[in-house]
Amino acid sequence: MNSKITAIGVYVPSKRITNEYFEQFIETNNEWIISRTGIKERRFAEPDEFTSDMCVSAVKNLLAENPGVNLDGVDFILVGTTTADQVMPSMASQVQNAFSIPNCGCLDIMAACAGFVYGIVLAKGMIAAGTHKKILVLGAETLSKFTDYTDRTSCILFGDGAGVALIEPSDQPKVLNGITGTDGSHGKDLYLSQHNTLVNGEQIDPNGKIHQNGKVVFKWAIQTITNKVGELLAKNSLKLDDLDWVILHSANLRIIEAVATEINYPMDKMLTSIEFFGNTSSASIPLAWDLASKAGKIKPGNKILLLGFGGGLTYAGIIVEV
Ligand code: UT7
């Protein structure tokens, strides 16, 4: 059974945080942040607004903006997140409860910034196996609640947001072949821990905040993602010219520009959300998709390559036709 994405929805908190905000407590400035990351602003959730709330708001927006779409028959919910409200219950089960969806499997995916694309890869497989028919895939993060505001190399990056895609069976293959992979030897280069544990044999900081070895992740991302775009195209017997758009995880505009240069692809066909929402981890790809849709860029029949990457270090990619 083939599958397709039949609707998407997003949500971002209303509180806008400009680059100048960070000048109050760390040595930084607007010019550095824009030139080194591409970020102009990001959104922060309120103290009483959590990842599950944003998941529910994204689904509500999906329903409001897609007349005729409903949640009847949704039989699985997958939520990519590393910033869940709590360890259990899962964010997926909170969404199930908010919409009283009966007979629905619920699972959170902990694949950091690749979580949303991992969800699409899994949903495609579940529909192909014939075990499920209507799946909500979300990517949602409240990174602002897990940010170390004394670390100027990371705190300026993160923002909060959520996105959701509805995936259903299709006559034609609209969700094409995906790829997934991980290099766990880089686990210590991007982590969030509340326990005094070892990662890759090294003691990590248990303060419950995101730690990133920015330079290492930056280089890994450019090299890995450049290679994986080619692998993903080959796996689908497609060429770059067959694509209408590419959406890489919006981690840093310089990573996206470097990959575009490496693969010789025009930057104006790389869709991003980094400028307005910062690095929103698993939400960044649906946010970029939504921005481009609302700007009238994405049209029916377009082919889009999605590639997420992040903590693990892990990645997942897939090509979809809308
Ligand atoms: O989402 C998951 C995947 N994550 C990523 O892919 C993120 C990958 N990494 C990055 O995006 C970048 O490495 C960062 C944005 C985190 C850092 O950018 P960079 O160009 O690698 O900067 P850097 O760490 O090499 O620092 C360059 C300089 C340093 O000063 P010196 O040593 O040259 O004097 C830093 O201390 O910039 C300094 N610096 C800052 N200056 C002003 C670092 N952070 C800041 C800051 N404001 N916020």
py3Dmol code that shows the C-alpha trace and the ligand (Angstrom):
import py3Dmol

protein = """\
ATOM      1  CA  MET A   1       0.000   0.000   0.000  1.00  0.00           C
ATOM      2  CA  ASN A   2       1.333   3.418  -0.990  1.00  0.00           C
ATOM      3  CA  SER A   3       0.980   6.492   1.187  1.00  0.00           C
ATOM      4  CA  LYS A   4       0.753  10.264   0.904  1.00  0.00           C
ATOM      5  CA  ILE A   5       0.863  13.314   3.161  1.00  0.00           C
ATOM      6  CA  THR A   6      -2.693  14.646   2.999  1.00  0.00           C
ATOM      7  CA  ALA A   7      -2.329  17.700   5.267  1.00  0.00           C
ATOM      8  CA  ILE A   8       0.152  19.535   7.441  1.00  0.00           C
ATOM      9  CA  GLY A   9      -0.240  21.961  10.328  1.00  0.00           C
ATOM     10  CA  VAL A  10       2.103  23.947  12.545  1.00  0.00           C
ATOM     11  CA  TYR A  11       2.104  25.977  15.718  1.00  0.00           C
ATOM     12  CA  VAL A  12       4.590  28.435  17.202  1.00  0.00           C
ATOM     13  CA  PRO A  13       4.256  30.314  20.505  1.00  0.00           C
ATOM     14  CA  SER A  14       3.471  34.020  20.188  1.00  0.00           C
ATOM     15  CA  LYS A  15       6.458  35.269  22.271  1.00  0.00           C
ATOM     16  CA  ARG A  16       9.067  36.605  19.783  1.00  0.00           C
ATOM     17  CA  ILE A  17      12.683  36.656  20.963  1.00  0.00           C
ATOM     18  CA  THR A  18      15.004  38.888  18.954  1.00  0.00           C
ATOM     19  CA  ASN A  19      18.791  38.509  18.824  1.00  0.00           C
ATOM     20  CA  GLU A  20      19.149  41.655  20.943  1.00  0.00           C
ATOM     21  CA  TYR A  21      17.491  39.808  23.848  1.00  0.00           C
ATOM     22  CA  PHE A  22      20.680  37.756  24.369  1.00  0.00           C
ATOM     23  CA  GLU A  23      22.869  40.881  24.622  1.00  0.00           C
ATOM     24  CA  GLN A  24      21.434  41.405  28.123  1.00  0.00           C
ATOM     25  CA  PHE A  25      23.203  38.393  29.633  1.00  0.00           C
ATOM     26  CA  ILE A  26      25.910  37.087  27.234  1.00  0.00           C
ATOM     27  CA  GLU A  27      28.549  38.758  25.101  1.00  0.00           C
ATOM     28  CA  THR A  28      26.990  38.590  21.653  1.00  0.00           C
ATOM     29  CA  ASN A  29      25.293  40.783  19.078  1.00  0.00           C
ATOM     30  CA  ASN A  30      22.716  40.706  16.307  1.00  0.00           C
ATOM     31  CA  GLU A  31      25.336  40.831  13.531  1.00  0.00           C
ATOM     32  CA  TRP A  32      27.244  37.800  14.862  1.00  0.00           C
ATOM     33  CA  ILE A  33      24.105  35.736  15.249  1.00  0.00           C
ATOM     34  CA  ILE A  34      22.744  36.576  11.788  1.00  0.00           C
ATOM     35  CA  SER A  35      26.057  36.103   9.995  1.00  0.00           C
ATOM     36  CA  ARG A  36      27.028  32.840  11.782  1.00  0.00           C
ATOM     37  CA  THR A  37      23.584  31.216  11.936  1.00  0.00           C
ATOM     38  CA  GLY A  38      21.040  33.068   9.751  1.00  0.00           C
ATOM     39  CA  ILE A  39      18.721  33.457  12.754  1.00  0.00           C
ATOM     40  CA  LYS A  40      16.829  36.761  13.062  1.00  0.00           C
ATOM     41  CA  GLU A  41      14.371  35.734  15.752  1.00  0.00           C
ATOM     42  CA  ARG A  42      12.835  32.704  17.444  1.00  0.00           C
ATOM     43  CA  ARG A  43       9.746  31.949  19.555  1.00  0.00           C
ATOM     44  CA  PHE A  44       9.728  30.908  23.219  1.00  0.00           C
ATOM     45  CA  ALA A  45       6.894  29.057  24.932  1.00  0.00           C
ATOM     46  CA  GLU A  46       5.370  30.590  28.044  1.00  0.00           C
ATOM     47  CA  PRO A  47       6.423  29.043  31.398  1.00  0.00           C
ATOM     48  CA  ASP A  48       3.143  27.104  31.515  1.00  0.00           C
ATOM     49  CA  GLU A  49       3.194  26.028  27.849  1.00  0.00           C
ATOM     50  CA  PHE A  50       4.781  22.662  27.132  1.00  0.00           C
ATOM     51  CA  THR A  51       5.552  20.397  24.180  1.00  0.00           C
ATOM     52  CA  SER A  52       2.264  18.479  24.435  1.00  0.00           C
ATOM     53  CA  ASP A  53       0.322  21.780  24.357  1.00  0.00           C
ATOM     54  CA  MET A  54       2.108  22.782  21.172  1.00  0.00           C
ATOM     55  CA  CYS A  55       1.422  19.339  19.625  1.00  0.00           C
ATOM     56  CA  VAL A  56      -2.289  19.792  20.310  1.00  0.00           C
ATOM     57  CA  SER A  57      -2.238  23.332  18.880  1.00  0.00           C
ATOM     58  CA  ALA A  58      -0.488  22.124  15.703  1.00  0.00           C
ATOM     59  CA  VAL A  59      -3.158  19.434  15.184  1.00  0.00           C
ATOM     60  CA  LYS A  60      -5.909  22.019  15.799  1.00  0.00           C
ATOM     61  CA  ASN A  61      -4.315  24.285  13.187  1.00  0.00           C
ATOM     62  CA  LEU A  62      -4.068  21.376  10.735  1.00  0.00           C
ATOM     63  CA  LEU A  63      -7.811  20.793  11.134  1.00  0.00           C
ATOM     64  CA  ALA A  64      -8.673  24.495  10.906  1.00  0.00           C
ATOM     65  CA  GLU A  65      -6.618  25.055   7.763  1.00  0.00           C
ATOM     66  CA  ASN A  66      -7.657  21.889   5.934  1.00  0.00           C
ATOM     67  CA  PRO A  67     -11.449  21.849   5.651  1.00  0.00           C
ATOM     68  CA  GLY A  68     -12.731  18.316   5.071  1.00  0.00           C
ATOM     69  CA  VAL A  69      -9.846  16.749   7.002  1.00  0.00           C
ATOM     70  CA  ASN A  70     -10.756  15.099  10.293  1.00  0.00           C
ATOM     71  CA  LEU A  71      -9.206  12.721  12.800  1.00  0.00           C
ATOM     72  CA  ASP A  72     -11.762   9.929  12.300  1.00  0.00           C
ATOM     73  CA  GLY A  73      -9.891   6.662  11.910  1.00  0.00           C
ATOM     74  CA  VAL A  74      -6.491   7.955  13.062  1.00  0.00           C
ATOM     75  CA  ASP A  75      -4.914   4.725  14.299  1.00  0.00           C
ATOM     76  CA  PHE A  76      -1.389   5.831  15.253  1.00  0.00           C
ATOM     77  CA  ILE A  77       0.355   8.956  16.537  1.00  0.00           C
ATOM     78  CA  LEU A  78       4.124   9.388  16.350  1.00  0.00           C
ATOM     79  CA  VAL A  79       5.758  12.389  18.024  1.00  0.00           C
ATOM     80  CA  GLY A  80       9.411  13.250  17.396  1.00  0.00           C
ATOM     81  CA  THR A  81      10.670  15.185  20.409  1.00  0.00           C
ATOM     82  CA  THR A  82      13.599  15.397  22.800  1.00  0.00           C
ATOM     83  CA  THR A  83      11.917  17.943  25.028  1.00  0.00           C
ATOM     84  CA  ALA A  84       8.852  16.085  26.274  1.00  0.00           C
ATOM     85  CA  ASP A  85       6.871  17.560  29.184  1.00  0.00           C
ATOM     86  CA  GLN A  86       7.832  14.489  31.185  1.00  0.00           C
ATOM     87  CA  VAL A  87       9.360  11.057  30.581  1.00  0.00           C
ATOM     88  CA  MET A  88       5.927   9.420  30.738  1.00  0.00           C
ATOM     89  CA  PRO A  89       3.180   9.620  29.632  1.00  0.00           C
ATOM     90  CA  SER A  90       4.346  10.120  26.070  1.00  0.00           C
ATOM     91  CA  MET A  91       3.523  13.251  24.086  1.00  0.00           C
ATOM     92  CA  ALA A  92       1.686  11.056  21.583  1.00  0.00           C
ATOM     93  CA  SER A  93      -0.640   9.788  24.291  1.00  0.00           C
ATOM     94  CA  GLN A  94      -1.325  13.385  25.366  1.00  0.00           C
ATOM     95  CA  VAL A  95      -2.416  14.153  21.794  1.00  0.00           C
ATOM     96  CA  GLN A  96      -4.606  11.020  21.774  1.00  0.00           C
ATOM     97  CA  ASN A  97      -6.267  12.203  24.955  1.00  0.00           C
ATOM     98  CA  ALA A  98      -6.785  15.787  23.782  1.00  0.00           C
ATOM     99  CA  PHE A  99      -8.746  14.609  20.742  1.00  0.00           C
ATOM    100  CA  SER A 100     -10.267  11.457  22.359  1.00  0.00           C
ATOM    101  CA  ILE A 101      -9.030   9.272  19.488  1.00  0.00           C
ATOM    102  CA  PRO A 102     -10.093   5.649  20.096  1.00  0.00           C
ATOM    103  CA  ASN A 103      -7.987   2.564  19.234  1.00  0.00           C
ATOM    104  CA  CYS A 104      -4.882   4.600  18.523  1.00  0.00           C
ATOM    105  CA  GLY A 105      -1.285   3.475  19.056  1.00  0.00           C
ATOM    106  CA  CYS A 106       0.963   6.169  20.521  1.00  0.00           C
ATOM    107  CA  LEU A 107       4.718   6.453  20.478  1.00  0.00           C
ATOM    108  CA  ASP A 108       7.330   9.166  20.952  1.00  0.00           C
ATOM    109  CA  ILE A 109      10.442   9.035  18.784  1.00  0.00           C
ATOM    110  CA  MET A 110      13.673  10.219  20.354  1.00  0.00           C
ATOM    111  CA  ALA A 111      15.729  11.014  17.291  1.00  0.00           C
ATOM    112  CA  ALA A 112      16.399  14.676  18.107  1.00  0.00           C
ATOM    113  CA  CYS A 113      16.217  16.978  15.078  1.00  0.00           C
ATOM    114  CA  ALA A 114      15.631  14.009  12.748  1.00  0.00           C
ATOM    115  CA  GLY A 115      12.516  12.927  14.690  1.00  0.00           C
ATOM    116  CA  PHE A 116       9.891  14.256  12.270  1.00  0.00           C
ATOM    117  CA  VAL A 117      11.453  12.583   9.230  1.00  0.00           C
ATOM    118  CA  TYR A 118      11.975   9.356  11.216  1.00  0.00           C
ATOM    119  CA  GLY A 119       8.232   9.521  11.898  1.00  0.00           C
ATOM    120  CA  ILE A 120       7.391   9.804   8.200  1.00  0.00           C
ATOM    121  CA  VAL A 121       9.711   6.885   7.363  1.00  0.00           C
ATOM    122  CA  LEU A 122       8.006   4.767  10.056  1.00  0.00           C
ATOM    123  CA  ALA A 123       4.469   5.816   9.067  1.00  0.00           C
ATOM    124  CA  LYS A 124       5.161   4.961   5.438  1.00  0.00           C
ATOM    125  CA  GLY A 125       6.342   1.497   6.530  1.00  0.00           C
ATOM    126  CA  MET A 126       3.299   0.921   8.744  1.00  0.00           C
ATOM    127  CA  ILE A 127       0.907   1.845   5.939  1.00  0.00           C
ATOM    128  CA  ALA A 128       2.900  -0.286   3.476  1.00  0.00           C
ATOM    129  CA  ALA A 129       2.644  -3.229   5.883  1.00  0.00           C
ATOM    130  CA  GLY A 130      -1.137  -2.804   5.893  1.00  0.00           C
ATOM    131  CA  THR A 131      -1.335  -2.625   9.678  1.00  0.00           C
ATOM    132  CA  HIS A 132      -2.328   1.063   9.933  1.00  0.00           C
ATOM    133  CA  LYS A 133      -4.262   3.520   7.772  1.00  0.00           C
ATOM    134  CA  LYS A 134      -4.199   7.022   9.167  1.00  0.00           C
ATOM    135  CA  ILE A 135      -1.172   8.305  11.045  1.00  0.00           C
ATOM    136  CA  LEU A 136      -0.333  11.649  12.630  1.00  0.00           C
ATOM    137  CA  VAL A 137       3.400  12.399  12.601  1.00  0.00           C
ATOM    138  CA  LEU A 138       4.540  15.316  14.737  1.00  0.00           C
ATOM    139  CA  GLY A 139       7.785  17.095  15.471  1.00  0.00           C
ATOM    140  CA  ALA A 140       7.535  19.354  18.521  1.00  0.00           C
ATOM    141  CA  GLU A 141      10.020  20.977  20.898  1.00  0.00           C
ATOM    142  CA  THR A 142      10.231  23.399  23.787  1.00  0.00           C
ATOM    143  CA  LEU A 143      14.006  23.764  23.506  1.00  0.00           C
ATOM    144  CA  SER A 144      13.893  27.052  25.430  1.00  0.00           C
ATOM    145  CA  LYS A 145      13.203  25.064  28.599  1.00  0.00           C
ATOM    146  CA  PHE A 146      16.354  22.935  28.118  1.00  0.00           C
ATOM    147  CA  THR A 147      18.774  25.654  27.028  1.00  0.00           C
ATOM    148  CA  ASP A 148      21.921  26.618  28.945  1.00  0.00           C
ATOM    149  CA  TYR A 149      21.699  30.423  28.871  1.00  0.00           C
ATOM    150  CA  THR A 150      25.301  30.733  30.040  1.00  0.00           C
ATOM    151  CA  ASP A 151      26.598  29.026  26.874  1.00  0.00           C
ATOM    152  CA  ARG A 152      26.719  31.690  24.179  1.00  0.00           C
ATOM    153  CA  THR A 153      27.556  29.201  21.420  1.00  0.00           C
ATOM    154  CA  SER A 154      24.272  27.319  21.868  1.00  0.00           C
ATOM    155  CA  CYS A 155      21.682  29.494  23.641  1.00  0.00           C
ATOM    156  CA  ILE A 156      21.296  31.846  20.684  1.00  0.00           C
ATOM    157  CA  LEU A 157      20.313  28.945  18.419  1.00  0.00           C
ATOM    158  CA  PHE A 158      17.185  27.397  19.861  1.00  0.00           C
ATOM    159  CA  GLY A 159      13.481  28.131  19.512  1.00  0.00           C
ATOM    160  CA  ASP A 160      10.174  26.411  20.196  1.00  0.00           C
ATOM    161  CA  GLY A 161       7.573  25.122  17.738  1.00  0.00           C
ATOM    162  CA  ALA A 162       5.563  22.181  16.490  1.00  0.00           C
ATOM    163  CA  GLY A 163       4.506  20.654  13.186  1.00  0.00           C
ATOM    164  CA  VAL A 164       2.281  17.764  12.161  1.00  0.00           C
ATOM    165  CA  ALA A 165       1.668  15.767   8.986  1.00  0.00           C
ATOM    166  CA  LEU A 166      -1.279  13.473   8.336  1.00  0.00           C
ATOM    167  CA  ILE A 167      -0.287  10.346   6.390  1.00  0.00           C
ATOM    168  CA  GLU A 168      -2.845   8.136   4.660  1.00  0.00           C
ATOM    169  CA  PRO A 169      -2.949   5.373   2.026  1.00  0.00           C
ATOM    170  CA  SER A 170      -2.739   6.440  -1.610  1.00  0.00           C
ATOM    171  CA  ASP A 171      -3.266   4.929  -5.081  1.00  0.00           C
ATOM    172  CA  GLN A 172       0.041   6.376  -6.216  1.00  0.00           C
ATOM    173  CA  PRO A 173       3.365   6.312  -4.333  1.00  0.00           C
ATOM    174  CA  LYS A 174       3.596   9.848  -2.931  1.00  0.00           C
ATOM    175  CA  VAL A 175       5.875   9.097   0.019  1.00  0.00           C
ATOM    176  CA  LEU A 176       8.907   7.563  -1.692  1.00  0.00           C
ATOM    177  CA  ASN A 177      11.795   5.534  -0.263  1.00  0.00           C
ATOM    178  CA  GLY A 178      13.523   6.855   2.840  1.00  0.00           C
ATOM    179  CA  ILE A 179      16.939   6.448   4.450  1.00  0.00           C
ATOM    180  CA  THR A 180      17.964   6.371   8.114  1.00  0.00           C
ATOM    181  CA  GLY A 181      21.313   6.096   9.868  1.00  0.00           C
ATOM    182  CA  THR A 182      23.295   7.005  12.948  1.00  0.00           C
ATOM    183  CA  ASP A 183      26.886   7.534  14.056  1.00  0.00           C
ATOM    184  CA  GLY A 184      26.681   6.880  17.787  1.00  0.00           C
ATOM    185  CA  SER A 185      30.393   7.572  18.230  1.00  0.00           C
ATOM    186  CA  HIS A 186      29.406  11.275  18.190  1.00  0.00           C
ATOM    187  CA  GLY A 187      26.829  10.880  20.975  1.00  0.00           C
ATOM    188  CA  LYS A 188      28.843  13.064  23.352  1.00  0.00           C
ATOM    189  CA  ASP A 189      28.903  15.926  20.823  1.00  0.00           C
ATOM    190  CA  LEU A 190      25.204  16.717  21.286  1.00  0.00           C
ATOM    191  CA  TYR A 191      23.465  15.600  24.451  1.00  0.00           C
ATOM    192  CA  LEU A 192      20.897  16.394  27.126  1.00  0.00           C
ATOM    193  CA  SER A 193      21.140  14.424  30.361  1.00  0.00           C
ATOM    194  CA  GLN A 194      19.813  14.544  33.893  1.00  0.00           C
ATOM    195  CA  HIS A 195      22.019  11.727  35.116  1.00  0.00           C
ATOM    196  CA  ASN A 196      25.671  11.343  35.919  1.00  0.00           C
ATOM    197  CA  THR A 197      26.349   8.938  33.067  1.00  0.00           C
ATOM    198  CA  LEU A 198      29.048   8.162  30.522  1.00  0.00           C
ATOM    199  CA  VAL A 199      28.509   8.697  26.794  1.00  0.00           C
ATOM    200  CA  ASN A 200      31.180   7.289  24.496  1.00  0.00           C
ATOM    201  CA  GLY A 201      33.112   6.540  27.678  1.00  0.00           C
ATOM    202  CA  GLU A 202      33.139  10.193  28.729  1.00  0.00           C
ATOM    203  CA  GLN A 203      31.481  11.799  31.740  1.00  0.00           C
ATOM    204  CA  ILE A 204      28.710  14.172  30.616  1.00  0.00           C
ATOM    205  CA  ASP A 205      27.154  17.143  32.371  1.00  0.00           C
ATOM    206  CA  PRO A 206      23.943  16.034  34.123  1.00  0.00           C
ATOM    207  CA  ASN A 207      22.392  19.519  34.337  1.00  0.00           C
ATOM    208  CA  GLY A 208      19.422  18.716  32.063  1.00  0.00           C
ATOM    209  CA  LYS A 209      20.484  21.282  29.450  1.00  0.00           C
ATOM    210  CA  ILE A 210      21.503  20.882  25.806  1.00  0.00           C
ATOM    211  CA  HIS A 211      25.261  20.584  25.290  1.00  0.00           C
ATOM    212  CA  GLN A 212      26.656  20.874  21.794  1.00  0.00           C
ATOM    213  CA  ASN A 213      30.135  20.655  20.359  1.00  0.00           C
ATOM    214  CA  GLY A 214      29.097  23.046  17.604  1.00  0.00           C
ATOM    215  CA  LYS A 215      32.153  22.796  15.365  1.00  0.00           C
ATOM    216  CA  VAL A 216      32.143  18.980  15.314  1.00  0.00           C
ATOM    217  CA  VAL A 217      28.402  18.751  14.619  1.00  0.00           C
ATOM    218  CA  PHE A 218      28.688  21.480  11.971  1.00  0.00           C
ATOM    219  CA  LYS A 219      31.357  19.585  10.008  1.00  0.00           C
ATOM    220  CA  TRP A 220      29.639  16.201  10.467  1.00  0.00           C
ATOM    221  CA  ALA A 221      26.352  17.662   9.231  1.00  0.00           C
ATOM    222  CA  ILE A 222      27.745  19.162   6.039  1.00  0.00           C
ATOM    223  CA  GLN A 223      29.694  16.036   5.083  1.00  0.00           C
ATOM    224  CA  THR A 224      26.960  13.558   6.041  1.00  0.00           C
ATOM    225  CA  ILE A 225      24.041  15.452   4.576  1.00  0.00           C
ATOM    226  CA  THR A 226      25.853  16.137   1.302  1.00  0.00           C
ATOM    227  CA  ASN A 227      26.430  12.380   0.898  1.00  0.00           C
ATOM    228  CA  LYS A 228      22.931  11.410   2.026  1.00  0.00           C
ATOM    229  CA  VAL A 229      21.168  13.681  -0.488  1.00  0.00           C
ATOM    230  CA  GLY A 230      22.916  11.690  -3.232  1.00  0.00           C
ATOM    231  CA  GLU A 231      22.085   8.346  -1.594  1.00  0.00           C
ATOM    232  CA  LEU A 232      18.442   9.269  -1.187  1.00  0.00           C
ATOM    233  CA  LEU A 233      18.138  10.339  -4.822  1.00  0.00           C
ATOM    234  CA  ALA A 234      19.859   7.133  -5.994  1.00  0.00           C
ATOM    235  CA  LYS A 235      17.557   5.005  -3.842  1.00  0.00           C
ATOM    236  CA  ASN A 236      14.590   6.559  -5.653  1.00  0.00           C
ATOM    237  CA  SER A 237      16.232   6.580  -9.122  1.00  0.00           C
ATOM    238  CA  LEU A 238      15.837  10.354  -9.187  1.00  0.00           C
ATOM    239  CA  LYS A 239      18.156  13.242 -10.051  1.00  0.00           C
ATOM    240  CA  LEU A 240      18.458  16.619  -8.333  1.00  0.00           C
ATOM    241  CA  ASP A 241      16.612  18.161 -11.291  1.00  0.00           C
ATOM    242  CA  ASP A 242      13.594  15.986 -10.496  1.00  0.00           C
ATOM    243  CA  LEU A 243      13.173  17.783  -7.160  1.00  0.00           C
ATOM    244  CA  ASP A 244      11.217  21.002  -6.747  1.00  0.00           C
ATOM    245  CA  TRP A 245      12.403  21.730  -3.218  1.00  0.00           C
ATOM    246  CA  VAL A 246      14.870  20.528  -0.593  1.00  0.00           C
ATOM    247  CA  ILE A 247      14.149  20.943   3.118  1.00  0.00           C
ATOM    248  CA  LEU A 248      17.112  20.173   5.385  1.00  0.00           C
ATOM    249  CA  HIS A 249      16.786  20.535   9.140  1.00  0.00           C
ATOM    250  CA  SER A 250      17.159  24.252   9.906  1.00  0.00           C
ATOM    251  CA  ALA A 251      20.113  23.959  12.294  1.00  0.00           C
ATOM    252  CA  ASN A 252      22.198  26.769  10.838  1.00  0.00           C
ATOM    253  CA  LEU A 253      21.768  28.615   7.521  1.00  0.00           C
ATOM    254  CA  ARG A 254      25.494  28.141   6.849  1.00  0.00           C
ATOM    255  CA  ILE A 255      25.069  24.347   6.911  1.00  0.00           C
ATOM    256  CA  ILE A 256      22.240  24.604   4.362  1.00  0.00           C
ATOM    257  CA  GLU A 257      24.262  26.981   2.169  1.00  0.00           C
ATOM    258  CA  ALA A 258      27.317  24.716   2.344  1.00  0.00           C
ATOM    259  CA  VAL A 259      25.303  21.627   1.357  1.00  0.00           C
ATOM    260  CA  ALA A 260      23.648  23.586  -1.502  1.00  0.00           C
ATOM    261  CA  THR A 261      27.121  24.564  -2.754  1.00  0.00           C
ATOM    262  CA  GLU A 262      28.465  21.002  -2.406  1.00  0.00           C
ATOM    263  CA  ILE A 263      25.559  19.464  -4.354  1.00  0.00           C
ATOM    264  CA  ASN A 264      25.359  22.432  -6.749  1.00  0.00           C
ATOM    265  CA  TYR A 265      21.714  23.212  -6.019  1.00  0.00           C
ATOM    266  CA  PRO A 266      20.205  26.729  -5.982  1.00  0.00           C
ATOM    267  CA  MET A 267      19.720  28.216  -2.503  1.00  0.00           C
ATOM    268  CA  ASP A 268      16.301  29.593  -3.502  1.00  0.00           C
ATOM    269  CA  LYS A 269      15.048  26.003  -3.744  1.00  0.00           C
ATOM    270  CA  MET A 270      16.264  25.140  -0.248  1.00  0.00           C
ATOM    271  CA  LEU A 271      13.322  25.858   2.074  1.00  0.00           C
ATOM    272  CA  THR A 272      14.187  26.973   5.606  1.00  0.00           C
ATOM    273  CA  SER A 273      12.601  28.083   8.868  1.00  0.00           C
ATOM    274  CA  ILE A 274      15.811  29.151  10.644  1.00  0.00           C
ATOM    275  CA  GLU A 275      15.421  32.902   9.984  1.00  0.00           C
ATOM    276  CA  PHE A 276      12.132  33.292  11.875  1.00  0.00           C
ATOM    277  CA  PHE A 277      12.102  30.376  14.293  1.00  0.00           C
ATOM    278  CA  GLY A 278      15.768  29.512  14.982  1.00  0.00           C
ATOM    279  CA  ASN A 279      16.734  25.867  15.423  1.00  0.00           C
ATOM    280  CA  THR A 280      13.477  24.169  16.447  1.00  0.00           C
ATOM    281  CA  SER A 281      14.926  20.645  16.152  1.00  0.00           C
ATOM    282  CA  SER A 282      12.238  18.159  15.048  1.00  0.00           C
ATOM    283  CA  ALA A 283       9.787  20.986  14.234  1.00  0.00           C
ATOM    284  CA  SER A 284      12.070  22.820  11.803  1.00  0.00           C
ATOM    285  CA  ILE A 285      11.172  20.828   8.669  1.00  0.00           C
ATOM    286  CA  PRO A 286       7.371  21.103   8.944  1.00  0.00           C
ATOM    287  CA  LEU A 287       7.793  24.797   9.862  1.00  0.00           C
ATOM    288  CA  ALA A 288       9.829  25.388   6.685  1.00  0.00           C
ATOM    289  CA  TRP A 289       7.249  23.452   4.659  1.00  0.00           C
ATOM    290  CA  ASP A 290       4.411  25.550   6.100  1.00  0.00           C
ATOM    291  CA  LEU A 291       6.203  28.864   5.470  1.00  0.00           C
ATOM    292  CA  ALA A 292       6.791  27.866   1.836  1.00  0.00           C
ATOM    293  CA  SER A 293       3.215  26.630   1.398  1.00  0.00           C
ATOM    294  CA  LYS A 294       1.796  29.869   2.738  1.00  0.00           C
ATOM    295  CA  ALA A 295       4.138  31.839   0.468  1.00  0.00           C
ATOM    296  CA  GLY A 296       2.614  29.947  -2.488  1.00  0.00           C
ATOM    297  CA  LYS A 297       5.879  28.178  -3.328  1.00  0.00           C
ATOM    298  CA  ILE A 298       4.882  24.525  -2.869  1.00  0.00           C
ATOM    299  CA  LYS A 299       2.359  23.391  -5.483  1.00  0.00           C
ATOM    300  CA  PRO A 300       0.472  20.119  -6.034  1.00  0.00           C
ATOM    301  CA  GLY A 301       2.685  17.587  -7.796  1.00  0.00           C
ATOM    302  CA  ASN A 302       5.914  19.076  -6.400  1.00  0.00           C
ATOM    303  CA  LYS A 303       8.609  16.684  -5.197  1.00  0.00           C
ATOM    304  CA  ILE A 304      10.314  17.646  -1.926  1.00  0.00           C
ATOM    305  CA  LEU A 305      13.375  16.054  -0.361  1.00  0.00           C
ATOM    306  CA  LEU A 306      13.322  16.139   3.456  1.00  0.00           C
ATOM    307  CA  LEU A 307      16.461  15.436   5.492  1.00  0.00           C
ATOM    308  CA  GLY A 308      16.710  15.757   9.252  1.00  0.00           C
ATOM    309  CA  PHE A 309      19.891  15.361  11.337  1.00  0.00           C
ATOM    310  CA  GLY A 310      20.908  15.874  14.925  1.00  0.00           C
ATOM    311  CA  GLY A 311      21.696  14.344  18.317  1.00  0.00           C
ATOM    312  CA  GLY A 312      22.748  10.730  18.096  1.00  0.00           C
ATOM    313  CA  LEU A 313      24.252  11.787  15.810  1.00  0.00           C
ATOM    314  CA  THR A 314      21.459  10.568  13.606  1.00  0.00           C
ATOM    315  CA  TYR A 315      19.757  11.372  10.318  1.00  0.00           C
ATOM    316  CA  ALA A 316      16.674  10.434   8.308  1.00  0.00           C
ATOM    317  CA  GLY A 317      15.659  11.439   4.805  1.00  0.00           C
ATOM    318  CA  ILE A 318      12.709  10.882   2.522  1.00  0.00           C
ATOM    319  CA  ILE A 319      11.295  12.261  -0.723  1.00  0.00           C
ATOM    320  CA  VAL A 320       7.591  13.138  -0.882  1.00  0.00           C
ATOM    321  CA  GLU A 321       5.292  14.302  -3.661  1.00  0.00           C
ATOM    322  CA  VAL A 322       2.523  16.687  -2.616  1.00  0.00           C
TER     323      VAL A 322
END
"""
ligand_1 = """\
48
UT7
O 20.307 20.890 15.483
C 21.214 19.863 15.685
C 22.430 19.995 14.865
N 23.149 21.186 15.250
C 23.942 21.792 14.391
O 24.040 21.366 13.268
C 24.715 22.978 14.873
C 26.090 22.951 14.314
N 26.966 24.037 14.744
C 26.755 25.360 14.504
O 25.727 25.760 14.004
C 27.889 26.318 14.791
O 29.039 25.595 15.110
C 27.595 27.346 15.904
C 26.540 28.344 15.455
C 27.142 26.624 17.153
C 28.834 28.139 16.209
O 29.300 28.789 15.023
P 30.819 28.697 14.598
O 30.964 29.457 13.362
O 31.212 27.241 14.590
O 31.514 29.501 15.746
P 32.727 29.035 16.642
O 32.253 28.118 17.711
O 33.845 28.585 15.753
O 33.133 30.400 17.261
C 33.739 31.447 16.501
C 33.990 32.612 17.405
C 34.661 32.217 18.702
O 35.528 33.266 19.093
P 37.102 33.151 18.855
O 37.552 31.922 19.575
O 37.277 33.061 17.373
O 37.628 34.421 19.456
C 33.533 32.123 19.673
O 33.917 32.341 20.998
O 32.741 33.205 17.773
C 32.646 33.244 19.199
N 31.251 33.087 19.563
C 30.383 34.099 19.641
N 30.530 35.424 19.456
C 29.419 36.182 19.618
C 30.605 31.918 19.831
N 29.318 32.160 20.107
C 29.151 33.513 20.003
C 28.061 34.383 20.174
N 28.224 35.681 19.957
N 26.805 33.906 20.500
"""
view = py3Dmol.view(width=600, height=400)
view.addModel(protein, "pdb")
view.setStyle({"model": 0}, {"cartoon": {"style": "trace"}})
view.addModel(ligand_1, "xyz")
view.setStyle({"model": 1}, {"stick": {}})
view.zoomTo()
view.show()
